[in-house]
Amino acid sequence: MNKLKIVLADTDENYLAPLERKFIDEFEDNGEIHVITDREYLRKYFSVPQSLDILLIDEAVFDMEMVKHDIGNIFILTEQSEKHKFDNWNITYINKYTSVKEICSEVMDNMATDVRLCAGESTRIIMVYSPIGGIGKTTVAAGLCGALAQKHKRVLFVGTDTLQTFGYLVEDGAVLAPGLEKYFVTHSETIYEELKPYIKKGLFHVLPPFIRALSSLNITGSDYAYLIDKIKSTGEYDYIIIDSSSDFTEHTSLLMGKADYKLILAGQDRSSAGKLACLLNNIDCSDTGRYIFVCNKYRSDKENMLVTSEYLSRCRIKEYVDFEDNADLSDSRQAAAVKSIQALSFTFV
């Protein structure tokens, strides 16, 4: 990927210095940053066609003629509380005298062009799995998606449950159109191109569900594994998070093999601990960097069989998500803000 072309323009050199430092820290080697503090030089710079990814410019030196250039994202630093809005151009106003951190965050959150900050890293796949039904697998997966997206990562949520009930994550209730299943079952070379227009973009990206059960469409986990390989090859996402089914079939095992990280949810009660022990008899989780265990719906006033059961000596719990926090997990933005989910997200960054 080519470096992003970024221009920071303001006549106050002292004002721009900390902003330049922050942008260097955020974009590292992926950004080519040009600082302009002289009005005359700025005029000459834009007297010839320019192609930029980001222009962050003080309102006093901004000229509407600049929108005629090939600029992906224009951010205007303003002292005004009221902001003009231009419907035909990609212009975002930012309060000039907020913190450097907040300005940089505003730029990241409002970029219209899709940009990956860690272009040197390949897409990583996180599979969220549990042998326990109703443990909150989908909502924790969505919360993790949100937490990573808030760190300016490009994240795609893919649900592989046979009965796809994660439609609440898609704001407009969109579903995959009838007929798209043929691209799955035939392992079409163009499967991602056919599905891409249906992907919904919110806090993070979501591949919408099928209305019908996957079993009735003859779609299996291996078909999703094929799709994920195709998406990963594009390098368009930093993370693909798979919300897997709770059964443990050859297809589940195949998806688990594709994943760079296996996040396994458990409960603290006797039944959940027993099901987890059964799972551990069927997988090699000795690589603790790849197998990450999380206890969801944790209650400190209840016995924790995850630490008292002799059958779970190989299982070290990375995070405990409190039972009280689960009240907010139906909202992915609120779930992303839960401290334990935030802490968990740093495991993968």
N, C-alpha and C positions, 0 to 999 in steps of 0.2 A: 504494500500500500504506500502511495506517495505521502509525503509529509503534508499536514494541513497548513495552509497559508493564512496567517493571522496578522492583522494590523491593529495596533492600539494607537489611537490618536487623541492628543490633548496638548494644549500649549503649556500646561503645568508639568514640567519634567519630574518634580518631586512627587506629584500625585500619581504619575504613571509607574514610577519605580517599583513600589510594592505590588502593583497589579502585574507588572511584567514578571516579577519573581514568582508570583502565585501561578501564572499561566505556564511558566517554565516547569514548575513542580508538577502541575497537573498533566501536561501533555508530554513531558519528558522529551524523548527523542522523536516524537511523532508530530511535533509542531515546529514550523518555521515562523518565528515571531519577529515582526518588524514594528519598531516604535517610532512614531512621528510626532514631533513637538513644534515644528516650525510651520506656520501657516502657508508660506510661499512654497515650501517644499511639498506640502500636502496638496496644494493646487496643481503643481507640476506633476505629482505622482498620479493624480486622477485625470490629467490631461491626455493620457494615453490609455487604451483599454487595459483593465486589470481583471484578474480572476482570483477571487479570494474565497476562503471558506468562512472566515469570521472577520467582521469589521466592528470593533468596539470603539466608539468615537464620542467625544464631547459634543453636546448639542450646539455649542457656540461655533463650532467649526464644521458641523455637518451641512452638506448641501444636497438637495434632492436630486441633483444631477448624478450623484453617486449611485443611485439605484439603477442607472442605465448600464452599470458595469455588471460583470458576472460575479455577484456576491451571494453566497449561500445564506448567510445570516448577518443581519445588521442589528447591532445593539447600540442604542443612543443613551449616553449618560446625561441625565437631566436633573435640574434642581427643582423643577416644578412638581407639585403634588398631583396635578391633573395631566394626563398623558393624551396626546393626540393619537388617533388610531388610523392606520392606513390599511385598507382591506386588500389592496392590489399588490402590496409589497410585503416582504417578510421583514418587518421592522418591529423590534421589541424595545420598549423604554425601561431603563433601570435607574433607580435612585442613585445619584452620583455619590452621595455621602453616607451610604450604608457601608458595611464592612467589606474588606477585600474578599473575604471568604464568601459572603453572601452574593457579591457581584459575580464571582466566578461560578457559583452554584446556579445563579439565574441564567448565565450563559449556557451552562451544560443542560439545564432543564428545558430550555426553550429553543434549542437548536432544531431547525426544521430539517436540515440534512442529516442523514444517519451517519454517525461518525463513531468509530471504535477507538478508544483511547489506548488500548493495549494491543495494537495491531500485530505485534511480534508474537503474541500468544495465540495458540489454536483454541478453537471452541472446546470448552470443557462440559462434560455431561454429568449431571447429578441425578441419580435415581432415588426417589423417595419411596420406600417400601415398608410394609408392615404385614405380618401374618395375622394381625388382629383387626377385625372389622370394627368400624366406628371409632377408631382411636384418634381421628382427626388428621389423617394423612394428606388429604387434598388441601385443607386449609393451612396446614403447616407448610406445604409445598408452595402455595400461593404467597404466604407470608415471606418465605425465603426469596421468592422471585421479586417481591416488592422491595425487600431490604437490599438486595443486590442492585436492583434498578436505581434505587436512591443513591447508590455509590457510583452512578453514571456508567453502569454496565448494561449491555444489551442482552436482554433475557427473554427466552421463549419458553412458555409453559405448554407441555404436551401431555394430555391425559390419555391413558391407555386402558382404563377400566372397561370391562365389557359393556356395562350399562353406564353411559357417560352422563353423569349428573353434575358436572362442574359448569354448567351453563351460566350460573350466577356470576361467574368471573367475567363474562362477556356482557358489557353494559347494555347493548341493544338486543341481547338475546339471540344473536346470530348463530346459525348452525351451518354445518357443511352440507352443500347441496346434494340431492340425490344424484347418483351416477358417478360421484367422485370415488366411490369405493373401488371402481375398476382399476384405478391407478395404483391402489394398494395391492390388490390381489394379483395383478400382472407384473408388479415390480417395474412399473414404467420408468424409463429414463427421465421423463419430464414430470414426475410426480410433484416435485417441489414447485416447479413453475405453475402447475395447475392449481396447487393449494395456496400458493402465496397470496393471491388477491383476497382470499378469505381470512387471512390472519388479521386479528384485531389488535390495534395499538392503543394501549392505555398506559398505566404506570409501567406495565411490562407487556410483552406481546403474548397473545394466546391463540393457539390453534383451536378453533371452535369444535364442539362435539358433533358427533352424528346423532340424529334423533333416534334411529333404530339401534338396537344392541349390536355390538360388533359381531357376535356369533351368528346373527341372522344375515350379516353382510359378508360372512366368510373371511373377515379380517382377523388376523392373529397378531400376537406380539412380534413375531418375526417380520411381519409387514411393516410395523411401526419401526422396528430396528433398521429396516432398509431405508425408510423415509428419513430417519435421524441421521444415518450416514450421508444421505444426499444433502441435508441441510448443513451438516457439519462441514462438508467439503466446500461450501460457499464462503465460509469464514464470516458470515454476516452477524453471528451472535457470539458473545463472550461465553454465555452459558445456555445450555438447553436443559431444562429441569423436567424430568419424566415423573409424572404422578402415576405409579404403576398399580395394577390390580393386586388384591391381597392373596390371590392363589399362588401356588408355587409350582409352575409347570415348566416344561422345557423352554417355552417362549419367555416366561419370566426370567429364567436363568440366562437366556440369550441376551435380553435387555440388560440384565445385571452385568453381564460380561462386557457390554458396550460402555458401561458407565465408568467414568474416571473416579467417581465417588459414589458410595452406596450409603445413603442416609436411612437408617432403620429406626422406625418409631416403635416404642413399647409402652406398656402401661405398668403400673406398680403393683396391681392386684395379683392374686395367685394364678388366676386363669391366664392373664396376659403373660405373666412370667413363664408359665408352662408352655405356652405357644411359642414364645421366643426361644426357650430351651430346645424345643423341637426343631426350630429353624436352624439353630446353631449346630445341630447334629448333621445338617445337610449342606453347610457351606463352610468354607475356610476363611475365617475373618481375622486371621493372624496379622494381616496388614492393617494396623490400626490407623494409618494415615488415609486409607481408602474406605474402610468400614467405620462409619460414625453412628453411634447410638444416641438416641434422644428419647427421654421419657416425657410424654405429653400428658396433660391433664393431671399433673402432679399435685398431691395434697400432703402437706407436711404432717397433718394430724392423723394420717392413715399409715399402716404398715407398708414399708417399701420392700416388696419381695425381690426386687432387682438386686438388692445388696445383701439380702439374707439367704437367698436360694443358693444352695451348693452347686446347682447345675449351671449357674450363670457366671462362673469364675472368669470366663473368657470375655465377658461383656463389661466394658467400662463406659458408663454414661457420660457423654460429652456435655449435654445441657439438659436441664429440667425446665419444662414450660409449665408454669403454675396453672392449676385448675381455674383460678379466677381470671387469668388472662384469656382463656378460651372463649369467654363471652364476647370478645372483640374479634375473634379470628374469622368470623364470617365476612368481615370487611378486610380486603387484602391490604389496604393502606393502614388500617389500625393494626392488623397482624404484623405488618412490617415494622411497626414502631415498638412492638413488644421487646423488652430488653434482651430476653433470652434468644429471640429470633435474630435480633441484631447481632448479638454475640456469636451466634451460630454462623451468620453470613460471613464473618471475618475469617472463619476457617477456610473459606474457599477463595478469598481475595489475595 
